[in-house]
């Protein structure tokens, strides 16, 4: 199945079948699709959109492009939970919530991302700490989850590898805002991480890349619909990002604020409570 034919079909407003989507995802992984071809299809999807079934098929194909984790096989029996934010200026909630969930008995293998557009990602914040590694070995991850109950890390090379490549292409080709691609990117990593439940925090406002309420609601609905269809119980919240969340903005400063929050030091910004 030639990449040009798949690109042309979507460019002209067609609905991609599962075989075409599988060919695209396979091409991302084995590099039979070039960066320019992947970028062309990403732009076509941005401009033409995808049906609910197309988005679900893309998410599933990207999930299965690598390893899908099974935590019960590693001896974990607590609920495997996660929360994911679409990102915004000063959003450090993940740094605070992961240890809170772990303290309540949850297992939190939080697969996080880097910033897209003007927002810093959770991994960017953590790497502001000298020596912090966001790509631990699987043995190190297991050890951390058994002792701390949570870990915030980057997707390994064999976890949704199709998303890893497409994520980088979207960031430099002005295709970040595509709702189907956002949905597939987030949920492919979360499903591959073996979650049992997920909360989505869809940021809305001038400090997020989604400033339009209608678009943010469409994204939230897309995420819940596709995740639920795949058997992953998910709820989504629309939250305000018209001002900095917390009292700091900047990777190192936000990590320091999150640590102070968890320790109970200083003044806690009311919107974080």
C-alpha positions in Angstrom: 0.0 0.0 0.0 1.8 3.1 -1.3 2.1 6.1 1.1 1.2 8.4 -1.6 -2.2 6.7 -2.1 -3.0 6.9 1.6 -2.0 10.5 1.7 -4.1 11.3 -1.4 -7.1 9.5 0.0 -7.1 11.7 3.1 -6.1 14.8 1.2 -9.2 14.4 -0.9 -11.5 14.0 2.1 -11.7 10.2 2.1 -12.2 7.9 5.1 -9.2 5.7 5.7 -9.8 2.0 6.2 -8.0 0.0 8.9 -5.6 -1.5 6.4 -4.5 2.0 5.3 -4.1 3.1 8.9 -2.2 0.0 9.8 0.1 0.7 6.8 0.8 4.2 8.0 1.6 3.1 11.6 3.7 0.3 10.4 5.6 2.8 8.2 6.3 5.0 11.1 7.9 2.1 13.0 9.9 0.5 10.3 10.8 3.9 8.6 9.2 2.8 5.3 7.4 6.1 5.5 9.7 9.2 5.3 9.3 12.1 7.6 7.9 14.2 4.7 5.3 11.6 3.9 4.3 11.2 7.6 4.1 15.0 7.8 1.9 15.2 4.7 -0.6 12.8 6.1 -0.6 14.6 9.5 -1.4 17.8 7.7 -4.1 16.1 5.6 -5.7 14.8 8.9 -5.5 18.2 10.5 -7.3 19.8 7.5 -9.7 17.0 6.7 -10.3 15.5 10.1 -11.1 11.8 11.0 -14.3 10.0 11.8 -14.7 8.5 15.2 -13.9 5.0 13.8 -10.8 6.3 12.0 -9.6 7.9 15.3 -10.3 4.7 17.2 -8.5 2.6 14.6 -5.4 4.9 14.6 -5.3 4.8 18.4 -5.5 1.0 18.5 -2.8 0.6 15.7 -0.5 3.0 17.5 -1.1 1.2 20.9 -0.2 -2.2 19.3 2.9 -0.8 17.5 5.0 -1.9 20.4 4.7 -3.6 23.8 1.5 -3.5 25.8 2.2 -3.8 29.6 0.4 -6.2 31.9 1.1 -5.2 35.5 -0.6 -8.3 37.0 2.1 -10.4 35.4 4.6 -8.4 37.5 2.8 -9.0 40.8 0.9 -5.7 41.0 -2.7 -6.0 42.2 -3.7 -2.5 43.2 -5.6 -0.3 40.8 -3.4 1.0 37.9 -4.3 4.6 37.5 -3.2 7.7 35.7 -4.1 11.3 35.0 -3.0 13.2 31.9 -3.1 16.9 31.1 -3.1 18.5 27.6 -0.8 21.1 29.1 -0.6 24.7 29.9 1.7 27.4 31.3 2.6 26.6 34.9 0.7 23.2 34.9 2.5 21.1 37.5 -0.5 19.0 38.7 1.0 15.7 37.5 4.0 16.2 39.8 1.7 16.5 42.8 -1.0 14.0 41.9 1.1 11.0 41.1 2.5 10.6 44.7 -1.0 11.5 46.1 -2.6 8.6 44.2 0.3 6.3 45.3 -0.3 7.3 48.9 -3.9 6.2 48.6 -2.9 2.7 47.3 -2.9 3.3 43.6 -0.2 2.1 41.2 0.8 5.0 38.9 3.1 4.3 36.0 2.7 7.9 34.6 3.9 8.0 31.0 4.4 11.7 30.3 5.4 13.8 27.4 7.4 16.8 26.5 6.1 20.2 25.7 4.2 20.9 22.5 4.1 24.4 21.2 4.7 27.0 24.0 3.9 24.7 27.0 6.5 22.8 29.0 5.9 19.1 29.4 6.2 17.1 32.6 9.4 15.4 31.4 10.9 18.8 30.7 10.2 19.9 34.2 11.7 16.8 35.8 14.9 17.1 33.7 15.5 20.5 35.2 16.8 18.4 38.2 20.4 17.4 37.5 20.8 13.7 37.2 17.1 12.9 36.9 16.6 10.1 34.3 13.2 9.9 32.5 14.0 6.7 30.7 14.7 4.1 33.4 15.1 0.4 32.6 12.1 -1.8 33.1 13.7 -3.4 36.2 14.3 0.1 37.7 10.6 1.0 36.9 9.4 -2.1 38.7 11.6 -1.4 41.7 10.3 2.2 41.9 6.7 1.3 41.6 7.1 -1.3 44.4 8.8 1.1 46.7 7.1 4.4 45.9 3.9 3.4 44.1 4.4 5.9 41.3 6.9 6.8 38.6 6.9 9.6 36.0 8.8 8.6 32.9 9.1 8.8 29.2 7.6 6.0 27.0 10.3 3.5 26.3 11.4 2.7 22.8 9.1 -0.3 22.6 6.0 1.4 24.1 3.9 3.0 21.3 6.9 3.6 19.1 4.7 4.9 16.3 3.6 7.8 18.5 7.2 8.6 19.5 8.1 9.4 15.8 4.8 11.1 14.9 4.9 13.2 18.1 8.2 14.8 17.0 7.0 15.3 13.4 3.8 17.1 14.6 5.8 19.5 16.8 7.7 20.9 13.8 5.0 20.8 11.2 2.2 22.9 12.7 -0.1 19.8 13.1 -0.2 19.8 16.9 -3.8 21.0 17.0 -5.3 18.0 15.2 -7.9 16.5 17.5 -7.7 12.9 16.1 -3.9 13.0 16.3 -4.0 14.4 19.9 -6.4 11.6 20.9 -4.4 8.9 19.3 -1.1 10.2 20.7 -2.3 10.4 24.3 -4.4 7.2 24.4 -2.0 5.0 22.6 0.6 5.6 25.3 -1.9 5.3 28.1 -3.4 2.0 26.8 0.1 0.6 26.2 0.9 1.4 29.8 -1.7 -1.1 30.9 -4.0 1.3 32.8 -7.2 0.4 34.5 -8.6 3.9 34.7 -7.7 7.4 33.4 -8.6 11.0 34.2 -8.0 13.5 31.4 -7.4 17.2 32.2 -8.2 19.2 29.1 -6.8 22.7 29.5 -8.7 25.6 28.1 -7.6 29.2 27.7 -4.8 31.6 26.6 -2.1 29.6 28.5 -3.0 26.3 26.7 -2.8 25.5 23.0 -6.6 24.9 23.1 -8.1 28.4 23.6 -11.5 27.7 22.1 -14.1 26.1 24.4 -15.8 24.2 21.6 -12.6 22.7 20.4 -11.6 21.7 24.0 -15.0 20.1 24.5 -14.7 18.2 21.2 -11.2 16.9 22.3 -12.5 15.8 25.7 -15.4 14.0 24.1 -13.1 12.3 21.6 -10.7 11.1 24.3 -13.5 9.7 26.5 -15.3 8.0 23.5 -12.2 6.3 22.1 -10.8 5.2 25.5 -14.2 3.8 26.6 -14.6 2.0 23.3 -11.2 0.4 23.9 -12.2 -0.8 27.4 -10.3 1.9 29.4 -12.7 3.7 31.8 -12.0 7.4 31.3 -13.5 10.7 32.5 -12.4 14.2 31.3 -12.5 17.6 32.9 -12.3 21.0 31.2 -10.1 23.3 33.4 -9.1 26.9 33.2 -5.7 27.9 31.8 -6.2 31.6 31.3 -3.6 32.3 34.0 -0.6 30.5 35.4 -1.6 27.5 37.5 0.1 27.9 40.8 2.6 30.6 41.6 5.5 29.7 39.3 6.2 29.2 35.6 9.4 27.6 34.4 10.5 24.0 34.6 12.8 24.1 37.7 10.6 26.6 39.6 7.6 24.4 39.0 9.3 21.3 40.4 10.3 23.3 43.5 6.7 24.5 43.9 5.4 20.9 43.6 7.8 19.7 46.2 6.8 22.5 48.6 3.1 21.7 48.0 3.6 18.1 48.9 5.5 19.0 52.0 2.9 21.5 53.1 5.4 24.4 53.0 4.4 27.9 52.2 1.2 29.2 50.6 -0.7 26.8 48.4 -2.4 28.5 45.4 -6.2 27.9 45.8 -6.6 26.6 42.2 -4.3 23.7 43.0 -6.3 22.6 46.0 
